[in-house]
């Protein structure tokens, strides 16, 4: 599997950076709290009392990266993206 992530969260971005480890990120300004992401990826996204997502800081486990990509793709406001993990060889705990 070859995973590609957007460099920045914008409507005209393309999947262009090959990576093996990613985190899911959210643009809280763009998000309007529809909750589709939490329905698709409850392992890493929960909703607050107003329906806005709370995103885990954890690295997306390899076995659910495809599901994370689906959550990014269905966001109607393009408020989610996958970010490459760059820790210089050290995992943030």
C-alpha distances in whole Angstrom, upper triangle without the diagonal:
4,6,10,13,17,19,22,22,24,24,24,21,18,14,14,14,10,10,9,12,14,17,18,21,24,27,30,32,30,29,32,31,30,28,25,22,24,24,20,20,23,21,21,23,27,30,33,37,36,33,31,28,28,24,23,23,21,17,15,14,10,11,12,10,10,13,14,13,15,18,18,18,21,23,26,27,24,25,21,18,16,17,15,17,19,22,23,21,23,22,24,26
4,7,10,13,16,19,20,21,22,21,18,14,11,11,10,7,8,8,11,12,16,17,20,22,25,28,30,28,28,31,30,29,27,25,22,24,25,21,20,23,22,21,23,27,30,33,36,36,32,30,27,27,23,23,22,20,17,15,15,11,13,14,11,10,14,14,12,15,17,16,17,20,22,25,25,22,23,19,16,14,15,13,15,17,20,21,20,22,21,23,26
4,7,10,13,15,16,18,19,18,15,12,8,9,8,6,6,7,9,9,12,13,16,19,21,24,26,24,24,27,27,26,24,22,19,21,22,18,17,21,19,18,20,24,26,29,33,32,29,27,23,23,20,20,19,17,14,12,13,10,12,12,8,9,12,11,9,12,14,13,14,17,18,21,22,18,19,16,13,10,11,10,13,15,18,19,19,21,19,21,23
4,7,9,12,13,15,16,15,12,9,5,6,5,5,6,9,10,10,12,13,15,17,19,23,24,22,22,25,26,25,24,21,19,21,23,19,18,22,21,19,21,24,26,29,33,32,29,26,23,23,20,20,19,18,15,14,15,13,15,14,11,11,14,12,9,13,14,12,13,16,17,20,20,16,17,14,11,9,10,9,12,15,18,19,20,22,21,22,24
4,6,9,10,12,13,13,9,8,5,6,5,7,7,10,10,8,10,10,11,14,15,19,20,19,19,22,23,23,21,20,17,20,21,18,17,20,20,17,18,22,24,26,30,29,26,23,20,20,17,18,17,16,14,13,15,14,16,15,11,12,14,11,9,12,13,10,11,15,15,18,17,13,14,11,7,6,7,7,11,13,17,19,20,21,20,20,23
4,5,7,8,10,10,6,6,5,6,7,10,11,13,13,11,12,11,11,13,13,17,18,16,17,21,22,22,21,20,17,20,22,19,19,22,22,19,19,23,24,26,29,28,25,22,20,20,18,19,18,18,16,15,18,18,20,18,14,15,16,13,11,14,14,10,11,15,14,16,15,11,12,10,7,7,7,9,13,15,18,20,22,23,22,22,25
4,7,9,12,11,7,8,8,7,7,10,11,14,14,12,13,12,12,13,14,17,18,17,18,22,23,24,23,22,20,22,25,22,21,24,24,21,21,24,25,27,30,29,27,23,21,21,19,19,18,19,17,17,20,20,22,20,17,18,19,16,14,17,17,13,15,18,17,19,17,13,13,12,9,8,7,9,12,13,17,18,20,22,21,21,24
4,6,9,10,7,9,10,10,11,14,14,17,16,13,13,12,10,11,10,14,14,13,15,19,20,21,21,21,18,21,24,22,21,23,23,20,20,23,23,25,28,26,24,21,19,20,17,19,18,19,18,18,21,21,24,21,18,19,20,16,15,17,16,12,14,17,15,16,14,11,11,10,8,9,8,11,14,15,18,21,23,23,22,22,25
4,7,9,7,10,11,12,13,16,16,19,18,14,13,11,9,9,8,11,12,10,12,15,17,18,18,17,15,18,21,19,19,21,22,19,18,20,21,22,25,23,21,18,16,17,16,18,17,19,18,18,21,22,23,21,18,18,18,15,13,15,14,10,12,14,11,13,10,7,7,7,6,9,10,13,16,18,21,23,25,25,24,23,26
4,6,5,9,11,13,15,18,19,22,21,18,17,15,13,12,10,13,13,10,13,16,18,19,19,18,17,21,22,21,21,24,25,22,21,23,23,24,27,25,23,20,19,20,19,21,21,23,22,21,24,24,26,23,20,20,20,17,15,16,15,12,12,14,12,12,10,7,8,10,9,12,13,16,19,21,24,26,28,29,28,27,29
4,6,9,11,14,16,19,21,23,23,20,19,17,15,14,13,16,15,11,14,16,18,18,19,18,17,21,22,21,21,24,26,23,22,24,24,26,28,25,23,21,20,22,21,23,24,25,24,23,26,26,27,24,21,20,20,18,15,16,15,12,11,13,11,11,9,7,10,11,11,14,16,19,22,24,27,29,31,32,30,30,32
4,7,10,12,15,18,20,23,23,20,21,19,17,17,15,19,18,15,17,20,22,22,23,21,20,24,25,23,24,27,28,26,25,27,27,29,32,29,27,24,23,25,23,26,25,27,25,24,27,26,28,25,22,21,22,19,17,17,18,14,13,15,14,14,13,10,13,14,13,15,16,19,22,24,27,29,31,32,31,31,33
4,7,8,11,14,16,19,19,17,17,16,15,15,15,18,18,15,17,20,22,22,23,21,19,23,24,22,22,25,26,23,23,26,26,28,31,29,27,24,22,24,21,23,23,24,22,21,24,23,25,22,19,19,20,17,14,16,16,12,12,15,14,15,14,10,12,12,10,12,13,15,19,20,24,25,27,28,27,27,30
4,6,9,12,14,17,18,16,17,16,16,17,17,21,21,18,20,23,24,24,24,21,20,23,24,22,22,25,25,23,23,27,27,30,33,31,28,25,24,25,22,24,23,24,21,20,22,21,23,21,17,17,18,16,13,15,16,12,12,15,15,16,16,12,15,14,11,12,13,14,18,20,23,25,26,28,27,27,30
4,6,8,11,13,15,13,15,14,15,17,17,21,22,20,20,23,24,24,23,21,19,22,23,20,20,23,23,21,22,25,27,29,32,31,28,25,23,24,21,22,21,21,18,17,19,18,19,18,14,14,16,14,10,13,14,11,11,15,15,17,17,13,15,13,10,10,11,12,16,17,21,23,24,25,24,25,28
4,6,10,13,14,14,16,16,17,19,19,23,24,22,23,26,27,27,26,24,22,25,26,23,23,26,25,23,24,28,29,32,35,34,31,28,26,26,23,24,22,22,19,18,20,19,21,20,16,16,18,16,14,16,18,15,15,19,19,21,20,17,18,16,13,12,12,11,15,16,20,21,22,24,24,25,28
4,6,10,11,11,14,15,16,18,19,23,24,23,24,27,28,28,27,25,22,25,26,23,22,25,24,22,23,27,29,31,35,34,31,28,25,25,22,22,20,20,17,16,18,17,19,19,15,16,18,16,14,17,18,15,16,20,20,22,22,18,18,16,12,10,10,8,12,13,16,17,18,20,20,21,25
4,7,10,10,14,15,17,20,22,25,27,25,26,29,29,29,28,26,23,25,26,23,22,25,23,22,23,27,30,32,36,35,32,29,26,26,22,22,20,19,16,15,16,14,17,17,13,14,17,15,13,17,19,16,17,21,21,24,24,20,21,18,14,11,11,9,11,13,16,16,17,19,19,21,24
4,6,7,11,13,15,19,21,24,26,25,25,29,28,28,27,25,22,23,25,22,20,23,21,19,21,25,28,30,34,33,31,28,24,24,20,19,17,16,12,12,13,11,15,15,11,13,16,14,13,17,18,16,18,21,21,24,24,20,20,17,13,10,9,6,8,10,13,14,14,16,15,17,20
4,7,11,13,16,20,22,25,28,27,26,29,29,29,26,25,21,23,24,21,19,21,19,18,20,24,27,30,33,33,30,28,24,23,19,18,16,14,10,10,10,8,12,12,10,12,15,13,13,17,18,17,18,22,22,26,26,22,22,18,15,11,11,8,8,10,13,14,13,15,14,16,18
4,7,10,13,17,20,22,25,24,24,27,26,27,24,23,19,20,22,19,17,19,16,15,17,21,24,26,30,30,28,25,21,20,16,14,13,10,7,7,8,8,11,11,9,12,14,12,12,16,16,15,18,21,21,24,24,21,20,16,13,9,8,6,6,9,10,12,12,12,11,13,15
4,7,9,13,16,19,22,21,20,23,23,23,21,20,16,17,20,17,14,17,15,12,14,18,21,23,27,27,24,21,18,17,13,12,10,9,6,6,9,9,12,11,8,11,12,10,10,14,14,12,15,18,18,21,21,17,16,13,10,6,5,4,5,9,11,14,14,14,12,13,15
4,6,10,13,16,19,18,17,21,20,21,18,18,14,15,18,15,12,14,13,10,11,15,17,20,23,23,21,18,14,13,9,8,7,6,5,5,9,11,13,11,9,13,12,9,11,14,12,11,15,17,16,19,19,16,14,10,8,6,5,7,7,10,12,15,15,15,12,12,14
4,7,11,13,16,15,14,17,16,17,15,14,10,12,15,13,10,12,12,8,9,13,15,17,21,20,18,15,11,11,7,8,8,8,8,7,11,13,14,12,10,12,11,7,9,11,9,8,12,14,12,16,15,13,10,7,6,5,6,9,10,13,15,19,19,18,16,15,16
4,7,9,12,12,11,15,14,16,14,15,11,13,16,15,13,14,14,11,10,13,14,16,20,19,17,13,10,10,7,9,8,10,11,11,15,16,18,15,13,15,14,10,12,14,11,9,13,14,12,15,13,11,8,6,5,6,7,10,11,14,16,19,21,20,17,16,18
4,6,9,8,8,11,11,13,12,13,10,12,15,15,13,15,15,12,10,12,13,14,17,16,14,10,8,9,7,10,11,13,14,14,18,20,21,18,16,17,16,12,13,14,11,9,13,13,10,13,11,9,5,5,7,9,10,14,15,18,20,23,24,23,21,19,20
4,5,5,6,10,11,14,14,15,13,15,18,18,17,18,19,16,14,15,15,15,18,16,15,11,10,11,11,14,14,17,18,18,21,23,24,21,19,20,19,16,16,17,14,12,14,15,11,12,9,8,5,6,8,11,12,16,17,19,22,25,27,26,24,22,23
4,6,5,8,9,12,13,15,13,14,18,18,17,18,19,16,13,14,13,13,15,13,12,9,9,10,11,14,15,18,19,19,23,25,26,23,22,23,21,17,18,19,15,14,17,16,12,13,10,11,7,9,12,14,15,19,20,22,24,27,29,28,25,23,24
4,6,8,10,13,15,16,16,17,20,21,20,21,23,20,17,17,16,15,17,14,14,11,12,13,14,18,18,22,23,23,26,28,29,26,24,25,23,20,20,21,18,16,18,17,14,13,10,11,8,11,14,17,18,21,23,24,26,30,32,30,28,26,27
4,6,9,11,13,14,14,16,18,19,19,20,22,19,16,17,16,16,18,15,14,11,12,14,15,18,19,22,23,22,26,27,28,24,23,23,21,18,18,18,15,13,15,14,10,10,6,7,5,9,12,15,17,21,23,25,27,30,32,31,29,27,29
4,6,8,9,11,11,13,15,16,16,17,19,16,13,14,12,13,15,12,10,8,8,11,12,16,18,20,21,20,24,25,26,22,21,21,19,16,17,16,13,12,14,12,9,9,6,8,5,8,12,15,17,21,23,25,27,30,32,31,28,26,27
4,6,9,11,12,13,15,16,17,18,21,18,15,15,12,12,13,10,9,7,10,13,15,18,20,23,24,23,26,28,28,24,24,23,21,19,19,18,15,14,16,13,10,9,7,10,9,12,15,19,21,24,26,29,31,34,35,34,32,30,30
4,5,8,9,10,12,14,15,15,18,16,12,11,8,9,10,8,5,4,7,10,13,16,19,21,23,21,24,26,26,22,22,22,19,17,18,17,13,14,16,13,10,10,10,12,10,12,15,18,21,24,26,28,30,34,35,33,30,28,28
4,6,8,9,10,12,14,14,17,16,13,12,10,12,12,10,7,7,9,13,14,18,21,22,23,22,24,26,25,21,21,21,18,16,17,15,12,13,14,11,9,9,9,12,11,12,16,19,22,25,27,30,32,35,36,35,32,30,30
4,5,5,7,9,10,10,14,13,9,9,7,10,11,10,6,7,7,10,12,15,18,19,21,19,21,23,22,18,19,18,15,14,15,13,10,12,13,11,9,10,11,13,11,12,15,17,20,23,25,28,30,33,34,32,29,27,27
4,6,5,6,9,10,13,13,10,10,10,13,15,14,10,10,9,12,13,16,19,20,20,18,20,21,20,16,16,15,12,12,13,10,7,10,10,7,7,9,11,12,11,11,14,16,19,22,24,27,29,33,33,32,29,28,28
4,5,5,6,8,10,9,7,9,9,13,15,14,11,10,8,10,10,12,15,16,16,14,16,18,17,13,13,13,10,9,10,9,5,7,9,8,7,10,11,11,10,8,11,13,16,19,20,24,26,29,29,28,25,24,24
4,5,5,5,8,8,5,6,7,11,13,13,9,9,7,9,9,11,15,15,16,14,16,18,17,14,14,15,11,10,13,11,8,11,13,11,10,13,14,14,13,11,14,15,18,21,21,25,26,30,30,28,25,24,23
4,6,6,10,10,8,9,10,13,15,15,11,12,10,12,13,14,18,18,19,16,17,19,17,14,15,15,11,11,13,11,9,12,13,11,11,14,16,16,15,14,16,17,20,23,24,28,29,33,32,31,28,27,26
4,6,9,10,9,10,12,16,18,18,14,14,12,14,13,14,17,17,17,14,15,16,14,11,12,11,7,8,10,8,6,10,11,9,10,13,16,15,15,13,14,15,18,20,22,25,27,30,30,29,26,25,25
4,5,6,6,8,11,15,18,18,14,14,11,11,10,11,14,13,13,10,12,13,12,9,10,10,7,6,10,9,7,10,12,11,12,15,17,16,15,12,13,13,16,18,19,23,24,27,27,26,22,22,21
4,5,5,6,9,13,15,16,13,13,10,10,10,10,14,13,14,12,13,15,14,11,13,14,10,10,13,12,10,13,16,14,14,18,19,18,17,14,16,16,18,20,21,24,25,29,28,26,23,22,21
4,6,8,12,15,18,19,16,16,12,11,10,9,12,10,11,9,10,13,12,9,11,13,10,10,13,13,12,14,17,17,17,20,21,20,18,15,16,15,17,19,18,22,23,26,25,23,20,19,18
4,7,10,13,17,18,15,13,10,8,6,5,8,8,9,8,10,13,13,10,11,13,10,9,12,13,11,12,16,16,15,19,19,18,15,12,13,12,14,16,16,19,20,23,23,21,18,16,16
4,7,10,13,14,11,10,6,6,5,6,10,11,12,11,13,16,16,13,13,15,12,10,13,13,10,12,15,14,13,16,16,16,13,11,13,13,15,18,18,21,22,26,26,24,21,19,19
4,7,10,11,9,8,6,5,7,8,12,13,16,14,16,19,19,16,17,18,15,13,17,16,13,15,18,16,15,17,18,18,15,14,16,17,19,21,21,24,25,29,29,27,23,21,20
4,7,8,5,5,4,6,9,11,15,16,19,18,20,23,22,19,20,21,17,16,19,18,14,16,18,16,14,16,16,17,15,14,17,19,20,24,24,27,28,31,32,30,26,24,23
4,5,5,5,6,7,10,13,16,18,21,20,23,26,26,22,23,24,21,19,22,21,17,19,21,20,17,19,18,19,16,16,19,21,22,25,25,28,29,33,33,31,27,25,24
4,6,8,10,10,14,16,20,22,25,24,26,29,29,26,27,27,24,23,25,24,20,22,24,22,19,20,20,22,19,19,23,24,26,29,29,32,33,36,37,34,31,28,27
4,6,9,11,14,18,20,23,25,25,27,30,30,26,27,27,24,22,24,23,19,20,22,20,17,18,17,19,17,18,21,24,25,29,29,32,33,37,37,35,32,30,29
4,7,9,12,16,19,21,23,22,24,27,26,23,23,24,20,19,21,19,16,17,19,16,14,15,15,17,14,15,19,21,23,26,27,30,31,35,35,34,30,28,28
4,7,10,13,16,18,20,20,23,25,25,22,22,22,19,17,19,18,14,15,17,15,12,14,13,14,11,12,16,18,20,23,24,27,28,32,32,31,28,25,25
4,6,10,12,15,17,16,19,21,22,18,18,19,16,14,16,16,12,13,16,14,12,14,13,13,10,10,13,15,17,20,21,24,25,28,29,27,24,22,22
4,7,10,12,15,14,17,20,21,18,18,20,17,14,17,17,14,14,18,17,15,17,16,16,13,12,14,15,16,19,19,22,22,26,27,25,21,19,19
4,6,9,11,11,14,17,18,15,15,17,14,11,14,15,12,12,16,16,14,17,16,15,12,10,11,12,13,15,15,18,19,23,23,21,18,16,16
4,5,8,9,12,15,16,14,14,17,15,12,15,16,14,14,18,18,17,20,19,18,15,13,13,12,13,15,14,17,17,21,20,18,15,13,13
4,7,9,12,15,17,15,14,18,16,13,16,18,16,16,19,20,19,22,21,19,16,13,13,12,11,12,11,13,13,17,17,15,12,10,10
4,6,8,12,14,12,12,16,15,12,15,18,16,16,20,21,20,24,23,21,18,15,14,12,11,12,10,13,13,16,16,14,10,9,9
4,6,9,11,11,10,13,13,11,13,16,15,15,18,20,20,23,23,20,18,15,13,10,10,9,8,11,11,14,14,12,9,9,10
4,6,8,7,6,10,10,8,10,13,12,13,16,17,17,21,21,19,17,14,12,9,10,10,10,13,14,17,16,16,13,13,14
4,5,6,6,10,10,9,12,14,14,15,18,20,20,24,25,22,21,17,15,12,13,13,12,15,16,19,17,16,13,14,15
4,6,5,8,10,10,11,14,15,16,18,20,21,25,25,23,22,18,16,13,14,13,13,16,17,19,17,18,15,17,17
4,6,8,9,10,12,13,14,16,18,19,21,24,26,23,23,19,18,15,17,16,16,20,21,23,21,21,18,20,20
4,5,5,6,9,10,11,13,14,16,17,21,22,20,19,16,15,13,15,15,16,19,21,23,22,22,19,20,20
4,5,5,6,9,10,11,12,14,16,19,20,18,17,14,12,9,12,12,13,17,19,21,20,20,18,19,20
4,5,5,6,9,10,11,13,15,18,20,17,18,14,13,11,14,15,16,20,22,24,24,24,22,23,23
4,5,5,6,9,10,11,13,16,18,16,16,13,12,11,15,16,18,21,23,26,25,25,22,23,23
4,5,5,6,9,10,11,15,16,14,13,10,9,8,11,13,15,18,20,23,23,23,20,20,21
4,5,5,6,9,10,14,15,12,13,9,8,8,11,13,15,19,21,24,24,24,22,22,23
4,5,5,6,9,12,14,12,13,10,10,11,15,17,19,22,25,28,27,28,25,25,26
4,5,5,6,10,12,10,10,8,9,10,14,16,18,22,24,27,27,27,24,24,24
4,6,6,9,10,7,8,5,6,7,11,14,17,20,23,26,26,26,24,23,24
4,6,8,10,8,10,8,9,10,14,17,20,23,26,28,29,29,27,27,28
4,6,9,8,10,9,11,13,17,20,22,26,28,31,32,32,29,28,29
4,6,5,7,7,9,12,16,19,21,25,27,30,31,31,28,27,28
4,6,8,10,12,16,19,22,25,28,30,33,34,34,32,31,32
4,5,8,11,15,17,21,24,26,29,32,33,33,31,29,31
4,6,8,11,14,17,20,23,26,29,30,30,28,27,28
4,7,11,13,16,19,21,24,27,28,28,26,24,26
4,7,10,13,16,18,21,24,25,25,22,21,23
4,6,10,13,15,18,21,22,22,20,20,22
4,7,9,12,15,18,19,19,17,17,19
4,6,9,12,15,16,16,15,15,17
4,6,10,12,13,14,13,13,16
4,6,9,10,10,9,10,13
4,6,8,9,9,10,14
4,5,5,6,7,11
4,6,8,10,14
4,7,10,13
4,6,9
4,6
4
